[in-house]
Amino acid sequence: MSTPILMHQGIEVTYNNTKERINEIDLLRFVAALAVLLFHYSFRGHAYDDLSLISYPWIVPVAKYGYLGVQLFFMISGFVIFMTAANSSLKSFAISRIVRLYPAFWACCTLTFVAILVMGGSRFSATVTQYIANMTMLSEFMNVPSIDGAYWSIFIEIRFYLLIAILLAFKQMRNAEYFMIAWLAYAAKVAVFGADKLSIYLISEYATFFIAGASLFMVWKNGFSIIRHATIAGSFALAIYQSLKQASILTPVFKQDVSPMIVASIITVFFILMLLSATKKTGVIGRMNWAAVGALTYPLYLLHQFIGYMTFNSLYDKVNVHLLFWGVISGMLVMAYAVNQLVEKPLSAKLRGILKTDARPLQTKAD
C-alpha cells in the first residue's frame, strides 16, 4: 500500500502510486480567511467588541456574514485531517500537527504580544505570564485569556485532533465512518435538547462541519456509498439548522439583521464547493496552483485581528479611512507572507528533524 504524501499548503497525495494535487482546498481556505478578516475589520471590531475605532460601512451588508468563514475552515479541516490520518500512526499524526501548527503560531503570538506592549492602549493588554501560557497553544485549557481573540477556533481544532488521535490510538480509523455517524447523532441530539457535559469535548456546536469534511474526503478517496450519502445529507441538514439558530441569536447581538436565507445560502454554497472538490469537478479552478495564497492563510488568520484593530486605533484620525482600511489589509498579507517565508518554512523543517520518527513517512502542512 502506498503512503499518502501531503506537500506544503497545496495538497499533493499519493494513492496507489499515483499523485493528485488538490489545489482548490488552498483557494477555499484563503477565501475563508479573507471573509473572517473583512468581518472583523469592517464590522465586528467596531460594532460589537468596541475594540476598533473605525468601521467600514460600505461593505458591511456583505462582510457581516464573514463569520461563517470559520465554518468553512472546519469543513476543510475535516477533509484534510482525515486525509492526514488515513494511513498514519498516532505518532506520525501528532508530529504532523506539531510541525504544522506551532512554528507560525509562535511567531504570530510573539508579534501580537509585542504589538500589544507597544500600541495596546486602554483596550488591549497582556502579561508575560499570559504570553508564555499562550505559546503552549493550550491557554484555554489553563483558563488563561488568549493574546488574540482569533485563537478560539484553534482550541476547537485541537479537540478535533484529539478525537482523531483516539481513533488512531485504538486503531479504529478503518471504522471512522461509523464514529462519524454516532458523532453526528450526538450533535443533533444536543442541537435539539441542549448541551450536556460531553458537549465541549465533542464540539457539538461545530461537529457537523468536521463530519461533513471527513465524509467528503471519503468520497474523494473511495467514491459515494450509502453511508456517505446519509452522513453528508445529515451533516448538511444539521449545519443549516444550527446556522439558522446562530443567526437568530446574532441579530440582536450585532444590532444588524442577519438574514436566514442568506445564511442558509452560504452554508449551501460551502457544501457544494466542497462536494465539487471531493468529486474532482472544479474544472480550471482545480487545475490552477493556489499554493501561494494557501501559504498565507494560517499566519494571516493568526495575525490579523488584534494587530489590525490596534493599527486602526493608532491611525484612524491621521489617515484617510479607505487608505487605512485597505492599507492594513495589504500590510497583514505582507506580514503573513513574511512569517511563512522567514519563520514557518525554515522552523517547520528544523522541528520535523528534531521530532523525526521511524513511523511511516508523513509530510503535511495542511490544516
Buried (B, 14 or more C-beta within 10 A) or exposed (E): EEBBBBBBBBBBBEBEEEEEBBBBBBBBBBBBBBBBBBBBBBBBBBBBBEBBBBBBEEBBBEBBBBBBBBBBBBBBBBBBBBBBBBBBBBBBBBBBBBBBBBBBBBBBBBBBBEBBEEBBEEBBEBEEEBBEBBBEBEBBEEEBBBBBBBBEBBBBBBBBBEBBBEBBEEEEBEEBBEBBBEBBEBBBEBBEEEEEEEBEEBBBBBBBBBBBBBBBBBBBBEEEEEBBEEBBEBBBEBBBBBBBEBBEEBBEEBEBEBBBEBBBEBBBEBBEBBBBBBEEEBEEBBEEEBBEBBBBBBBBBBBBBBBBBBBBBBBBEEBEBEEBBEBBBEBBBEBBBBBBEEBBBEBBEEBBEEBEBEBEEBBBBBB
